[in-house]
Amino acid sequence: MSKPTEPRDIREIPQWDLDADVVVVGLGCAGAAATLEATRAGARVVVLERASGGGGTSAMSGGVIYLGGGTAVQRACGFEDSPEGMFAYLMASSGPRPDEAKIRAYCDGSVEHFDWLVAQGVPFKATFYPHYSGEPPTDDGLVFSGSENAHPYNEIAPPAPRGHVPRIPGRAGGLLMQTLLTAVGRSGAEVVTDARAQTLIVAPDGASAAGRSPARRVAGAIARIDGAERAVRARRGVVLTTGGFINNDTMLRQHAPLLLRCQFRVGADGDDGSGIRMGLGAGGAAVNLGLGSVSLPLIPPKKLQKGVLVDGHGQRFINEDAYYGRLGEYALFRHDGRAFLVLDNDIFERPEVPREIAAVGETVAELEQELGLPDGSLQATVALYNRHAERGEDPVFRKAAEWVVPLIHPPYAALDCTVEGSLYAAFTLGGLHTTPDGEVLTADGDVVPGLFAAGRATAGIAAPGYSSGISIGDGTFFGRRAGRRAARS
C-alpha cells in the first residue's frame, strides 16, 4: 500500500487562516461539481487548487461524458435507451468487481445529471456522429464511446450510444471546464489558486461506529499558499477531488507497474496520488489500485477492423471491433503488450493514429517469419479465420459480420500494435473507497467522519472494460453527491 500522508492534529493548529463549511481540494470536473452542489445546499465553500486555474485533466480531455437512460440528445437522435439497459451494460463491462450500488445510482440518475449539465450552460448538439467510437472531430453531440455494439455486450443489453460531447469541434474538455468554472465563479465559492494541499487536519471524534478504534474527524487541511503553510478550516467536511496517480512513478511501480510501459499518460501534473495518500493518512482505505484504463486506437479508418489482431504467439485474442479501451486492456494486461494487426492488400490503409509497419510479406508464412512468430502459428490463425470469413462468420470471437472478410489478397502487412511501438494511452482507475454519497470508508467499512472524495481520486464505476466518458460522468455525478453530503454533514 502507498505510504499515507500523515495528518496534522488540530491541537497543533494555532490559528485558522481560512474558514469554510466545506473545503474542496482540486478543481477539475469533480471538484467543480462538488463546489456547485455544496454552495447550492447553503454551505460556504473554499476551493484549493494547486495550479493557477481550474480545469485539471478534464480540461485536457476530449470532453466525452458517458450518460444514458434516455437523455434529450439520445431521444432527439432517434435512440431508445433506459436505465435498465445502461445498468446491464455497465455491470457487464465494468469488471472484475463492478460497484453495483454506484452503477445503479449512476444509471437511475443519468438523465437528471444530463439536465443538470445543461442547466450549468454546457451545450450539446442533438446530432449523432456515426463514423467511429470515441471523440468526434465535429461538434456532433452523441457518439458510441464503448463496446455497446460489439460482442458480448450487444447481446446483454440493447446497444445505445451514450457518449455525450459538448458542442465544439475536436477536444471538448476545454469547453466543458470553461462552462463549469464559470458556474463556480457565480456560485459564491472562494477559489484559492496556487494552493497546494499538503495534508489533512484531524480532531478526536470518539469511537468508530463499530467501536473498533478511536475515530478522527477531518477538520480541515494544510495548504501551501504564497510560500507559507496555511490552515484551512472545514466545519462540515473536506472533499478530495485531486485526480488519480498516473504521474507518480513510485505508486505505479508499487500498484500498477504495467502502466509504466505506456507511452502516453492521460493526466494533468496534479495526477500524482496526493489526495489518495492524504485520505489514507486520515484512516481511509483504497481499492483497485492495480487497475488502469489503457487505450489502443486501431481506428480510424473503420475498415481496419477487418484485419485480425494477434499476440506475440500469432493468436487472435479479441474481436477487433471492440472499443479501443477494451483492446488496449486485453493487449497489455493479458498479452504483455505484444500485438500486431494483420491486413491484406484489399483492406490495408494507414491509420490516423501514427503506427509503423512491423512486417510485410507476399504470403502469411513470410509475414509470420518477419514478425518472429512461432512457426505455423499465424498461418493457422489466418487459415481458421479465412475459412469462416468466407461465410461472413467469426464463431471464435463473434466480430460483427460487416467487418468479417477473408484475408486472401497479397501482399500482407502487420501494423505494430506493441506497447513499445504504438500509442497506448493510460490512466489509473483505483483510489479511495467511497460510498455512493462520496463518504470515504475505512478498511473496516466505517465512514471517516468529515472526509469525502470523488473523481479519479476514488474507485468509482470505472473499471477494466472502460468506456470513454465514464471518468467525467462519474466525476461530475458523484462529485455532486459528495458536495451535497459534505454540506449536510
C-alpha positions as CSV (number, residue, x, y, z in Angstrom):
1,M,0.0,0.0,0.0
2,S,1.2,3.5,-0.8
3,K,2.7,5.5,2.1
4,P,0.0,7.6,3.7
5,T,0.4,11.3,4.2
6,E,0.2,11.7,8.0
7,P,-2.4,14.2,9.0
8,R,-1.9,17.2,11.4
9,D,-3.5,17.1,14.8
10,I,-5.9,20.0,15.3
11,R,-4.3,20.7,18.7
12,E,-1.2,21.7,16.8
13,I,-3.0,24.4,14.8
14,P,-2.5,27.8,16.5
15,Q,-5.0,29.7,14.2
16,W,-7.1,29.3,11.1
17,D,-6.1,31.2,8.0
18,L,-9.2,30.4,6.1
19,D,-12.6,29.2,7.3
20,A,-15.4,27.4,5.5
21,D,-18.1,24.8,5.9
22,V,-16.8,22.7,3.1
23,V,-13.2,22.6,1.7
24,V,-12.9,21.2,-1.8
25,V,-9.3,20.1,-2.8
26,G,-8.9,20.2,-6.6
27,L,-10.9,22.0,-9.3
28,G,-11.3,19.6,-12.1
29,C,-14.7,18.4,-13.2
30,A,-15.4,16.5,-9.9
31,G,-14.3,19.5,-7.8
32,A,-16.4,21.9,-9.8
33,A,-19.5,19.7,-9.4
34,A,-18.9,19.2,-5.6
35,T,-18.5,23.0,-5.2
36,L,-21.6,23.8,-7.1
37,E,-23.8,21.4,-5.2
38,A,-22.3,22.3,-1.8
39,T,-22.9,26.0,-2.3
40,R,-26.4,25.3,-3.6
41,A,-27.0,23.4,-0.3
42,G,-26.1,26.6,1.5
43,A,-22.5,25.8,2.6
44,R,-19.7,28.3,2.5
45,V,-17.0,26.7,0.3
46,V,-13.3,27.2,-0.1
47,V,-11.7,25.5,-3.1
48,L,-7.9,24.8,-3.0
49,E,-6.4,24.4,-6.5
50,R,-2.7,23.7,-6.8
51,A,-2.5,25.1,-10.4
52,S,-3.0,28.7,-11.3
53,G,-6.5,27.9,-12.5
54,G,-9.1,25.2,-12.5
55,G,-9.5,22.5,-15.2
56,G,-7.2,19.7,-14.4
57,T,-7.2,16.6,-16.6
58,S,-10.8,17.2,-17.6
59,A,-9.8,20.4,-19.5
60,M,-7.2,18.4,-21.4
61,S,-9.6,15.7,-22.4
62,G,-11.9,15.1,-25.3
63,G,-14.8,16.1,-23.1
64,V,-16.9,13.0,-23.7
65,I,-19.5,12.4,-20.9
66,Y,-21.0,8.9,-20.5
67,L,-24.7,9.4,-19.9
68,G,-27.8,7.5,-20.9
69,G,-31.1,6.1,-19.9
70,G,-33.0,8.3,-22.4
71,T,-31.4,11.8,-22.4
72,A,-32.9,14.5,-24.6
73,V,-30.0,14.2,-27.0
74,Q,-30.5,10.4,-27.3
75,R,-34.2,10.8,-27.9
76,A,-33.6,13.6,-30.5
77,C,-31.2,11.4,-32.4
78,G,-33.7,8.6,-32.5
79,F,-32.1,6.2,-30.0
80,E,-34.1,4.4,-27.3
81,D,-32.3,3.8,-24.0
82,S,-33.3,3.0,-20.5
83,P,-31.7,3.0,-17.1
84,E,-32.0,-0.8,-17.1
85,G,-30.2,-1.2,-20.4
86,M,-27.5,1.1,-19.3
87,F,-27.2,-0.7,-16.0
88,A,-26.9,-4.1,-17.7
89,Y,-24.1,-2.8,-20.0
90,L,-22.1,-1.2,-17.2
91,M,-22.4,-4.2,-14.9
92,A,-21.2,-6.5,-17.6
93,S,-18.4,-4.3,-18.9
94,S,-17.0,-2.8,-15.6
95,G,-15.1,-5.8,-14.4
96,P,-13.8,-7.5,-12.5
97,R,-15.6,-6.1,-9.4
98,P,-18.3,-3.7,-10.5
99,D,-19.7,-1.5,-7.7
100,E,-23.4,-2.3,-8.1
101,A,-24.6,0.4,-5.7
102,K,-22.7,3.2,-7.6
103,I,-23.7,1.9,-11.0
104,R,-27.3,1.7,-10.1
105,A,-27.3,5.2,-8.7
106,Y,-25.5,6.5,-11.8
107,C,-27.9,4.9,-14.2
108,D,-31.0,5.9,-12.4
109,G,-29.8,9.5,-12.1
110,S,-28.2,9.8,-15.5
111,V,-31.0,11.7,-17.3
112,E,-31.3,14.2,-14.4
113,H,-27.5,14.6,-14.4
114,F,-27.6,15.4,-18.2
115,D,-30.2,18.1,-17.4
116,W,-28.1,19.5,-14.6
117,L,-25.1,19.9,-17.0
118,V,-27.3,21.7,-19.5
119,A,-28.6,23.9,-16.7
120,Q,-24.9,24.9,-15.9
121,G,-24.6,26.0,-19.5
122,V,-22.9,23.0,-21.2
123,P,-24.2,23.0,-24.8
124,F,-25.0,19.8,-26.7
125,K,-25.9,19.5,-30.3
126,A,-28.6,16.9,-30.9
127,T,-26.8,15.1,-33.8
128,F,-25.2,11.7,-33.9
129,Y,-21.7,11.0,-35.2
130,P,-21.7,7.5,-36.7
131,H,-18.2,7.0,-38.2
132,Y,-16.3,5.6,-35.2
133,S,-16.3,5.4,-31.5
134,G,-14.6,7.9,-29.2
135,E,-14.2,11.7,-29.6
136,P,-15.7,13.1,-32.8
137,P,-13.8,15.7,-34.8
138,T,-17.1,17.5,-35.3
139,D,-19.5,19.4,-33.0
140,D,-21.9,16.4,-33.0
141,G,-23.3,15.7,-29.6
142,L,-23.6,11.9,-29.5
143,V,-21.3,9.0,-30.3
144,F,-20.8,5.4,-29.4
145,S,-18.0,5.6,-26.8
146,G,-17.7,2.0,-25.7
147,S,-18.3,-1.6,-26.8
148,E,-22.1,-1.4,-26.7
149,N,-22.3,-2.5,-30.4
150,A,-19.8,-5.3,-30.0
151,H,-19.8,-8.9,-28.7
152,P,-20.7,-9.8,-26.0
153,Y,-22.4,-6.6,-24.9
154,N,-24.7,-6.3,-27.8
155,E,-26.3,-9.5,-26.6
156,I,-26.5,-8.4,-23.0
157,A,-28.2,-5.0,-23.5
158,P,-29.8,-3.2,-26.4
159,P,-26.9,-1.1,-27.9
160,A,-27.3,2.7,-27.5
161,P,-24.7,5.5,-27.9
162,R,-24.0,7.2,-24.6
163,G,-21.0,9.4,-25.3
164,H,-22.4,12.9,-24.9
165,V,-20.0,15.6,-26.3
166,P,-20.2,19.4,-25.7
167,R,-20.8,21.4,-28.8
168,I,-17.4,22.2,-30.2
169,P,-15.3,20.5,-32.9
170,G,-12.4,18.5,-31.6
171,R,-11.4,18.1,-28.0
172,A,-14.4,19.4,-26.0
173,G,-12.9,19.1,-22.5
174,G,-11.8,22.8,-22.5
175,L,-15.4,24.0,-23.3
176,L,-16.8,21.7,-20.6
177,M,-14.5,23.0,-17.9
178,Q,-14.8,26.6,-19.0
179,T,-18.5,26.3,-18.6
180,L,-18.3,24.6,-15.2
181,L,-15.7,27.1,-13.9
182,T,-17.9,30.0,-15.0
183,A,-20.7,28.4,-12.9
184,V,-18.3,28.0,-10.0
185,G,-17.4,31.7,-10.3
186,R,-21.1,32.6,-10.0
187,S,-21.7,30.3,-7.0
188,G,-20.1,32.4,-4.3
189,A,-17.4,29.8,-3.5
190,E,-13.9,31.2,-2.7
191,V,-11.4,29.7,-5.1
192,V,-7.8,29.9,-4.0
193,T,-5.3,29.0,-6.8
194,D,-1.6,28.2,-6.5
195,A,-2.7,26.5,-3.2
196,R,-1.1,23.1,-2.8
197,A,-2.9,20.9,-0.2
198,Q,-0.2,19.1,1.8
199,T,-2.1,17.2,4.4
200,L,-5.4,16.9,6.3
201,I,-6.2,18.2,9.8
202,V,-7.9,15.8,12.1
203,A,-9.6,16.1,15.5
204,P,-10.6,13.3,18.0
205,D,-14.2,12.3,17.5
206,G,-14.9,9.5,20.0
207,A,-15.3,5.8,18.9
208,S,-15.9,4.5,15.4
209,A,-19.4,3.2,14.5
210,A,-18.3,-0.4,15.1
211,G,-16.4,0.5,18.3
212,R,-13.2,-0.9,16.8
213,S,-10.9,2.1,17.4
214,P,-11.0,5.8,18.2
215,A,-12.1,7.7,15.1
216,R,-10.6,11.0,14.0
217,R,-12.8,13.6,12.3
218,V,-11.3,15.5,9.4
219,A,-11.5,19.2,10.4
220,G,-9.6,20.9,7.6
221,A,-6.4,20.9,5.5
222,I,-2.9,22.4,5.4
223,A,-2.1,24.1,2.1
224,R,1.0,25.9,0.9
225,I,-0.2,29.3,-0.3
226,D,2.2,32.2,-1.2
227,G,5.1,30.2,0.1
228,A,3.8,29.6,3.5
229,E,1.7,26.9,5.3
230,R,-1.9,27.9,5.8
231,A,-4.5,26.2,7.9
232,V,-7.9,25.9,6.3
233,R,-10.8,25.0,8.5
234,A,-13.6,22.8,7.3
235,R,-16.5,22.9,9.7
236,R,-18.5,20.2,7.9
237,G,-16.1,18.3,5.7
238,V,-13.3,18.1,3.2
239,V,-13.9,16.8,-0.4
240,L,-10.9,15.3,-2.1
241,T,-11.1,15.7,-5.9
242,T,-7.4,15.6,-6.7
243,G,-7.3,13.1,-9.6
244,G,-5.5,9.7,-9.9
245,F,-1.8,8.8,-9.8
246,I,-0.7,8.2,-13.4
247,N,2.1,10.7,-12.9
248,N,3.5,9.1,-9.8
249,D,6.1,6.5,-10.8
250,T,6.6,5.3,-7.3
251,M,2.9,4.5,-6.9
252,L,2.7,3.0,-10.3
253,R,5.7,0.7,-9.6
254,Q,4.0,-0.4,-6.4
255,H,0.5,-0.9,-7.7
256,A,0.2,-0.8,-11.5
257,P,3.6,-1.4,-13.0
258,L,2.4,-2.3,-16.5
259,L,1.1,1.3,-16.9
260,L,4.7,2.5,-16.7
261,R,5.3,0.9,-20.1
262,C,2.6,3.0,-21.8
263,Q,3.8,5.9,-24.0
264,F,1.1,8.4,-23.2
265,R,-0.2,9.1,-19.7
266,V,-3.6,10.7,-19.6
267,G,-3.4,13.2,-16.7
268,A,-2.5,16.7,-15.6
269,D,0.6,17.2,-13.5
270,G,-1.5,17.1,-10.4
271,D,-2.5,13.4,-11.0
272,D,0.2,12.3,-8.6
273,G,-1.9,10.5,-6.0
274,S,-1.6,13.2,-3.4
275,G,-5.3,13.2,-2.4
276,I,-5.3,9.4,-2.2
277,R,-2.3,9.5,0.2
278,M,-4.0,12.2,2.3
279,G,-7.1,10.1,2.5
280,L,-5.1,7.1,3.6
281,G,-3.4,9.1,6.3
282,A,-6.8,10.1,7.7
283,G,-7.8,6.5,8.0
284,G,-9.4,5.9,4.6
285,A,-8.9,2.7,2.6
286,A,-8.0,2.5,-1.1
287,V,-9.2,-0.2,-3.5
288,N,-8.5,-1.3,-7.1
289,L,-5.1,0.5,-7.1
290,G,-3.8,-2.1,-9.6
291,L,-6.4,-1.2,-12.2
292,G,-6.0,1.1,-15.1
293,S,-7.6,2.1,-18.4
294,V,-5.4,1.5,-21.5
295,S,-6.5,2.6,-24.9
296,L,-5.1,1.1,-28.2
297,P,-6.7,3.0,-31.0
298,L,-6.8,0.8,-34.1
299,I,-9.2,3.1,-35.9
300,P,-10.0,5.4,-37.8
301,P,-10.4,4.4,-40.6
302,K,-13.0,1.9,-39.6
303,K,-12.1,-0.6,-42.3
304,L,-9.1,-1.6,-40.3
305,Q,-11.4,-3.6,-38.1
306,K,-11.5,-6.1,-41.0
307,G,-8.0,-7.1,-40.1
308,V,-7.0,-9.6,-37.4
309,L,-5.3,-8.6,-34.2
310,V,-2.8,-11.2,-32.9
311,D,-0.5,-11.5,-30.0
312,G,3.2,-12.5,-29.7
313,H,2.2,-16.1,-30.3
314,G,0.4,-15.4,-33.5
315,Q,-3.1,-16.0,-31.9
316,R,-6.2,-13.8,-32.0
317,F,-7.3,-12.7,-28.6
318,I,-10.3,-10.4,-29.1
319,N,-12.9,-9.2,-31.6
320,E,-11.3,-6.4,-33.4
321,D,-14.5,-4.3,-33.4
322,A,-14.4,-3.9,-29.6
323,Y,-13.8,-0.4,-28.2
324,Y,-10.2,0.7,-28.2
325,G,-10.2,0.8,-24.4
326,R,-11.0,-2.9,-24.3
327,L,-8.4,-3.7,-27.0
328,G,-5.7,-1.9,-25.0
329,E,-6.5,-3.5,-21.7
330,Y,-6.5,-7.0,-23.3
331,A,-3.3,-6.4,-25.2
332,L,-1.3,-5.0,-22.2
333,F,-2.7,-6.9,-19.2
334,R,-3.4,-10.3,-20.8
335,H,-0.8,-10.4,-23.6
336,D,2.2,-8.4,-22.3
337,G,1.7,-5.6,-24.8
338,R,2.6,-7.7,-27.8
339,A,0.1,-7.2,-30.6
340,F,0.1,-6.9,-34.4
341,L,-2.8,-6.0,-36.7
342,V,-2.6,-8.3,-39.8
343,L,-4.0,-6.9,-43.0
344,D,-4.1,-7.9,-46.7
345,N,-3.8,-5.6,-49.7
346,D,-7.5,-5.0,-50.1
347,I,-8.0,-3.6,-46.6
348,F,-4.6,-2.0,-45.9
349,E,-4.7,1.6,-45.0
350,R,-2.6,3.8,-42.8
351,P,-4.4,4.5,-39.5
352,E,-4.9,8.1,-38.4
353,V,-3.0,7.4,-35.2
354,P,0.6,7.0,-36.4
355,R,1.7,3.4,-36.4
356,E,4.7,1.7,-38.1
357,I,4.5,-1.3,-40.3
358,A,6.1,-4.1,-38.4
359,A,6.4,-6.5,-41.3
360,V,5.4,-7.3,-44.9
361,G,5.2,-10.5,-46.8
362,E,3.9,-11.9,-50.1
363,T,2.5,-14.8,-48.0
364,V,1.2,-15.2,-44.5
365,A,4.2,-17.5,-43.9
366,E,6.6,-14.8,-44.9
367,L,4.8,-12.3,-42.6
368,E,4.9,-14.8,-39.8
369,Q,8.7,-15.2,-40.2
370,E,9.3,-11.5,-40.5
371,L,7.4,-10.9,-37.2
372,G,9.4,-13.7,-35.5
373,L,6.3,-15.6,-34.5
374,P,6.3,-19.3,-33.8
375,D,6.5,-21.4,-36.9
376,G,3.0,-22.1,-38.3
377,S,1.2,-20.0,-35.7
378,L,0.0,-17.1,-37.8
379,Q,-0.7,-19.4,-40.7
380,A,-3.0,-21.5,-38.6
381,T,-4.7,-18.4,-37.2
382,V,-5.4,-16.8,-40.6
383,A,-6.4,-20.1,-42.2
384,L,-9.0,-20.7,-39.5
385,Y,-10.3,-17.1,-39.7
386,N,-10.5,-17.2,-43.5
387,R,-12.4,-20.5,-43.5
388,H,-15.2,-18.9,-41.5
389,A,-14.9,-15.5,-43.0
390,E,-15.8,-16.9,-46.5
391,R,-19.3,-17.3,-45.0
392,G,-19.1,-13.9,-43.2
393,E,-18.8,-15.5,-39.8
394,D,-16.5,-15.3,-36.8
395,P,-17.5,-18.1,-34.5
396,V,-14.4,-17.7,-32.3
397,F,-14.7,-14.0,-31.2
398,R,-18.0,-13.0,-32.8
399,K,-16.9,-9.9,-34.6
400,A,-19.8,-8.2,-36.4
401,A,-20.4,-9.6,-39.9
402,E,-19.8,-6.3,-41.7
403,W,-16.1,-6.4,-40.6
404,V,-15.5,-10.1,-41.4
405,V,-13.8,-10.7,-44.8
406,P,-11.2,-13.3,-45.7
407,L,-7.6,-12.1,-45.9
408,I,-6.6,-13.6,-49.3
409,H,-5.2,-10.7,-51.3
410,P,-1.4,-10.4,-51.1
411,P,0.8,-8.7,-50.1
412,Y,0.2,-8.9,-46.4
413,A,1.3,-6.4,-43.7
414,A,1.3,-6.2,-40.0
415,L,0.9,-2.9,-38.2
416,D,2.9,-2.5,-35.0
417,C,0.4,-2.5,-32.1
418,T,3.0,-3.3,-29.4
419,V,3.2,-1.2,-26.2
420,E,6.7,-0.2,-27.2
421,G,5.9,0.7,-30.8
422,S,2.3,2.1,-30.5
423,L,0.3,4.7,-28.7
424,Y,-1.1,3.2,-25.5
425,A,-2.9,5.9,-23.6
426,A,-3.2,5.1,-19.9
427,F,-4.6,6.4,-16.6
428,T,-5.3,4.9,-13.2
429,L,-8.7,3.7,-12.0
430,G,-8.1,2.8,-8.4
431,G,-8.5,5.2,-5.4
432,L,-10.2,5.8,-2.1
433,H,-13.1,3.6,-1.2
434,T,-16.2,5.6,-1.0
435,T,-20.0,5.3,-0.6
436,P,-22.3,6.5,-3.4
437,D,-22.5,9.7,-1.5
438,G,-18.8,10.2,-1.5
439,E,-18.1,9.3,2.1
440,V,-14.6,7.9,2.4
441,L,-14.6,4.4,4.1
442,T,-12.0,2.7,6.3
443,A,-10.7,-0.8,5.7
444,D,-13.4,-2.0,8.1
445,G,-16.2,-0.2,6.2
446,D,-16.7,2.6,8.7
447,V,-17.1,6.2,7.4
448,V,-14.2,8.5,8.1
449,P,-16.0,11.5,9.7
450,G,-15.7,14.7,7.7
451,L,-13.9,13.2,4.7
452,F,-15.4,12.9,1.2
453,A,-14.0,12.2,-2.2
454,A,-14.9,12.0,-5.9
455,G,-13.5,11.6,-9.4
456,R,-10.2,9.7,-10.1
457,A,-9.1,10.1,-6.5
458,T,-11.7,7.4,-5.8
459,A,-12.5,3.9,-7.1
460,G,-15.7,4.9,-8.9
461,I,-17.7,3.0,-11.5
462,A,-14.8,3.0,-14.0
463,A,-13.0,-0.3,-14.3
464,P,-11.4,-2.5,-16.9
465,G,-13.8,-2.6,-19.8
466,Y,-13.8,1.2,-19.6
467,S,-16.0,3.2,-21.9
468,S,-14.9,6.7,-22.9
469,G,-16.7,9.4,-20.9
470,I,-17.1,7.5,-17.7
471,S,-14.4,9.5,-15.9
472,I,-16.1,12.8,-16.5
473,G,-19.6,11.3,-16.0
474,D,-18.5,9.6,-12.8
475,G,-16.6,12.6,-11.6
476,T,-19.3,15.1,-12.0
477,F,-22.1,12.8,-10.9
478,F,-20.5,11.6,-7.7
479,G,-18.8,15.0,-7.2
480,R,-22.3,16.5,-6.9
481,R,-23.3,13.8,-4.4
482,A,-20.2,14.3,-2.3
483,G,-20.7,18.1,-2.3
484,R,-24.3,17.7,-1.1
485,R,-23.4,15.2,1.6
486,A,-20.5,17.3,2.9
487,A,-22.7,20.3,3.1
488,R,-25.2,18.4,5.2
489,S,-22.5,16.8,7.4
